[in-house]
Amino acid sequence: MTDPQNRPTVGVAVVGYSFMGKAHSNAWRNVGAFYPDVPRAEQRVLVGRDPQRVREAADRYGWQDAATDWRAVLERDDVQLVDICTPGHLHAEIAEAALAAGKHVLLEKPLANTVAEAESLVVAAEAASARGVLSMVGFNYRRVPALALAREIIAAGRIGEVREVRTAYLQDWLVDAEAPMAWRLRKEEAGSGALGDLGSHVVDQLQFLLDDRIAWAGGHLRTFVTSRPGESGPEQVTVDDAAWATLGTERGAVASLEVSRMAHGRKNWLSLEVYGSGGSLRFELESLNELVVDTGAGGTRVLVTETDHPYLSAWWPPGHVLGWDHTFVNQAADLLACIGESRAPSPSFAEGASVQRVLAAIEESAAQSGTCVDVAPAAPPVVPHVPASTAPPAVTVLEQPR
Ligand SMILES: NC(=O)c1ccc[n+]([C@@H]2O[C@H](COP(=O)([O-])OP(=O)(O)OC[C@H]3O[C@@H](n4cnc5c(N)ncnc54)[C@H](O)[C@@H]3O)[C@@H](O)[C@H]2O)c1
């Protein structure tokens, strides 16, 4: 299908309409205005559980329809892309069904709650990719222009060989011991706590920035508040409140990781510092337009808003800063571009599974009082991989392969 300007269109369904559902809706609503060269996203249907609330959200966020049954949505011929913004325990079930139905999938991070689920998703994604159906994980911080620029600087060798990385992702929304139970505090729904929620972003970002893989991990987990008010009385917290790890990469760099949802005063503080043999980079998410580049003269604060910086040609004149929400628009544009060109998007489910294996290694190490463990290797592919570039053109995909 094409729009009046002859752009191919991609009908989108988003499952989940709360925090991420709202952020992704904003992205699907605006991506066409800022990225005119990618297929046009059509906001077909928003999916939730409560009919009235999902209808209200659909109206507010610009969706044509609202629905309460995601399975029925997979039957719709006018939906080509399913964007999953639900708690982790639903990721694998919805994503695998969507891929089997021939829908491209964008799946929020972390990929899954367990390594077994993650590996199963990789198999499903590889089988789908052989049919021209694409999948991507929503690690949106890859789409922060300053971090995309940091990756380019590291790849160009401008800070030399990376030796040490210091990472922290700290929040404080659980610091109050009376904060109520939520799905994020139940292992069966969230998989893990700060480790999976925040640590997954950090691990993906580490592997992305360095273009390297984490090979071993030594970690510790703590649950400071073990019981919280539930709907019918006190309920056990079954995930970590904070996690720490030392990580080693295949190329020999060493990284520290610190994540917490109980760090008083920290709201959404992701800090990344990369130290190489010839310089360093420093970044904080709460100042996301800035990157400090130090190659020996005391450090330069680069305002990452120039039109030749990653993603910036789509946005405003230099100095007119971007925010957190723009990362989701950039992410939507990248995925639509891949669909338009029948190209495999990144981060793939395989990359998401590699993050999952690192999280599992940190948990395994923590259970052994911090003894370092090797990160498990990826399972061998079950389906021979067909690069997306040799797959059928996207227009065929858009017209519902079954
Ligand atoms: N990229 C990021 O920065 C970021 C930030 C926060 C959350 N996340 C991820 O996004 C996902 C969702 O988190 P959130 O913060 O939006 O959670 P949330 O609790 O705000 O929203 C979850 C949504 O899922 C819906 N839902 C639950 N079960 C459903 C079902 N059976 N059918 C249809 N809808 C259902 C709920 O109605 C709700 O709208 C998680 O995987 C989380 O890790 C990513």
The ligand as an SDF file (V2000), in Angstrom:
LIG
                    3D

 44 48  0  0  0  0  0  0  0  0999 V2000
   12.9650    1.7620   26.5500 N   0  0  0  0  0  0  0  0  0  0  0  0
   12.7670    2.2570   27.7520 C   0  0  0  0  0  0  0  0  0  0  0  0
   13.4090    3.2180   28.1470 O   0  0  0  0  0  0  0  0  0  0  0  0
   11.7460    1.6400   28.6590 C   0  0  0  0  0  0  0  0  0  0  0  0
   11.2590    2.3430   29.7580 C   0  0  0  0  0  0  0  0  0  0  0  0
   10.2790    1.7520   30.5440 C   0  0  0  0  0  0  0  0  0  0  0  0
    9.8080    0.4810   30.2400 C   0  0  0  0  0  0  0  0  0  0  0  0
   10.3370   -0.1950   29.1960 N   0  0  0  0  0  0  0  0  0  0  0  0
    9.8610   -1.5540   28.8550 C   0  0  0  0  0  0  0  0  0  0  0  0
    8.5690   -1.4460   28.2410 O   0  0  0  0  0  0  0  0  0  0  0  0
    7.7560   -2.5590   28.6120 C   0  0  0  0  0  0  0  0  0  0  0  0
    6.4680   -2.0320   29.2490 C   0  0  0  0  0  0  0  0  0  0  0  0
    6.8240   -1.2190   30.3650 O   0  0  0  0  0  0  0  0  0  0  0  0
    5.9110    0.0290   30.7850 P   0  0  0  0  0  0  0  0  0  0  0  0
    6.7510    0.8720   31.6580 O   0  0  0  0  0  0  0  0  0  0  0  0
    5.2680    0.6400   29.6210 O   0  0  0  0  0  0  0  0  0  0  0  0
    4.8230   -0.7220   31.6620 O   0  0  0  0  0  0  0  0  0  0  0  0
    3.4070   -0.1750   32.1000 P   0  0  0  0  0  0  0  0  0  0  0  0
    3.0160   -0.9500   33.3100 O   0  0  0  0  0  0  0  0  0  0  0  0
    3.3990    1.3080   32.1570 O   0  0  0  0  0  0  0  0  0  0  0  0
    2.4620   -0.5970   30.8670 O   0  0  0  0  0  0  0  0  0  0  0  0
    2.2350   -1.9490   30.5510 C   0  0  0  0  0  0  0  0  0  0  0  0
    1.0850   -1.9980   29.5800 C   0  0  0  0  0  0  0  0  0  0  0  0
    0.8740   -3.3430   29.1900 O   0  0  0  0  0  0  0  0  0  0  0  0
   -0.5210   -3.5670   29.1020 C   0  0  0  0  0  0  0  0  0  0  0  0
   -0.8380   -4.9790   29.1970 N   0  0  0  0  0  0  0  0  0  0  0  0
   -0.5320   -5.8200   30.2080 C   0  0  0  0  0  0  0  0  0  0  0  0
   -1.0300   -7.0470   29.9250 N   0  0  0  0  0  0  0  0  0  0  0  0
   -1.6520   -6.9520   28.7210 C   0  0  0  0  0  0  0  0  0  0  0  0
   -2.3510   -7.8710   27.8950 C   0  0  0  0  0  0  0  0  0  0  0  0
   -2.5230   -9.1400   28.2570 N   0  0  0  0  0  0  0  0  0  0  0  0
   -2.8670   -7.4280   26.7150 N   0  0  0  0  0  0  0  0  0  0  0  0
   -2.6930   -6.1490   26.3390 C   0  0  0  0  0  0  0  0  0  0  0  0
   -2.0240   -5.2380   27.0790 N   0  0  0  0  0  0  0  0  0  0  0  0
   -1.5190   -5.6460   28.2570 C   0  0  0  0  0  0  0  0  0  0  0  0
   -1.0730   -2.7640   30.2540 C   0  0  0  0  0  0  0  0  0  0  0  0
   -2.4620   -2.5010   30.0730 O   0  0  0  0  0  0  0  0  0  0  0  0
   -0.2330   -1.4980   30.1660 C   0  0  0  0  0  0  0  0  0  0  0  0
   -0.8270   -0.5860   29.2690 O   0  0  0  0  0  0  0  0  0  0  0  0
    8.6140   -3.4090   29.5310 C   0  0  0  0  0  0  0  0  0  0  0  0
    9.2240   -4.4090   28.7720 O   0  0  0  0  0  0  0  0  0  0  0  0
    9.6540   -2.4510   30.0510 C   0  0  0  0  0  0  0  0  0  0  0  0
   10.8770   -3.0680   30.4300 O   0  0  0  0  0  0  0  0  0  0  0  0
   11.2730    0.3680   28.3830 C   0  0  0  0  0  0  0  0  0  0  0  0
  1  2  1  0
  2  3  2  0
  2  4  1  0
  4  5  1  0
  4 44  2  0
  5  6  2  0
  6  7  1  0
  7  8  2  0
  8  9  1  0
  8 44  1  0
  9 10  1  0
  9 42  1  0
 10 11  1  0
 11 12  1  0
 11 40  1  0
 12 13  1  0
 13 14  1  0
 14 15  2  0
 14 16  1  0
 14 17  1  0
 17 18  1  0
 18 19  2  0
 18 20  1  0
 18 21  1  0
 21 22  1  0
 22 23  1  0
 23 24  1  0
 23 38  1  0
 24 25  1  0
 25 26  1  0
 25 36  1  0
 26 27  1  0
 26 35  1  0
 27 28  2  0
 28 29  1  0
 29 30  1  0
 29 35  2  0
 30 31  1  0
 30 32  2  0
 32 33  1  0
 33 34  2  0
 34 35  1  0
 36 37  1  0
 36 38  1  0
 38 39  1  0
 40 41  1  0
 40 42  1  0
 42 43  1  0
M  CHG  2   8   1  16  -1
M  END
$$$$
